[in-house]
Amino acid sequence: MWDEKAAKRLGASIRDLRGAAGLSQESLAYRAGVTKNQVQLIEAGRASGRRNDTGISNPRTATLAGLADVLGVTVSELFARSGL
């Protein structure tokens, strides 16, 4: 089930892999073809940067595929690392 905990676990996995690869949010975003803001929100498990918005991150498959590719893993591995 996709909920706040799942979104945060996925975000933490991406953050950990990014750190291990020595990439900044900006460089990961550029290489994956997304914005730095998208990477920030995904890593935080949030759908929006608005203060009162409590929505959870729900990235598109294409976004996850791009991030995973840059990080040297498959989307399946990314989900497995996140316990999803």
N, C-alpha and C positions, 0 to 999 in steps of 0.2 A: 504494500500500500504506500502511495506517495503522500507523505505528510511532512511537517516541519522537521522532525528528527531525521528523516531520510534525506531531505534537501541539505541539511546541515552536515550530515555524514559525507554526502557527495562533495560538497564544498570543501570540507576538510581534506578529503583525499586529493582533490585537485590542488589545493594549496600545498600539501605535503609533497606531491610529485613535482610541482613547480619549483619549490624550494630545493629539492634534491637535484633538479636539473639546472639550478643556478639562474633561473629566469625571473625577471620582474613581472608583475601583472601586465605592464605595458608591452614587454617583449613577447610574452605568451599571446596576448591579444592580437598583436600585429601579425605574428606568424600563423595564428589560427584564423585570421580574417574576421575577427570580431572586435568590439570596442573594449577599451580598458574598463569602462563602467560595467559591461556585461560580465567580465571576469570578476570584478569586485563583488557584484551582486550574487553571482553563482557561488563564489567562495563563502559568502556570508549566509547563503541559503535564503536570500530575500528576493522578492520579485521587483521591488522598487526601492529607491533610495529615499522616498518620502518618509518623513518622520512618523506619520500616523498610519502608514500603510503596513498592514500585518500579513500581506500575501507572501506565500512561499515561492522560492525559485522553482521554475519548471522549464528548464532549457530545452530547446529543440534538439532533435537527434543530430541534425547537421552540425549544430554548435558543439555538441559533445564529441562528435566524430572529429571535428577540427582540433579541439583541445587535446583529445586523447592522442591523435596522430603526432602533434608537436611534442607531447609528453612521452612518446615512445611506448604507448600501451594501446590496447584495443578498448572499445567502449565496454565490452564484456568484462575485461580486466578491471576497468575503472569501477564498474558496478560491484564486482566481486570484492575489491579493496574497500568499498564503502559498505559492505554487508548487505547489498541489495539484490 
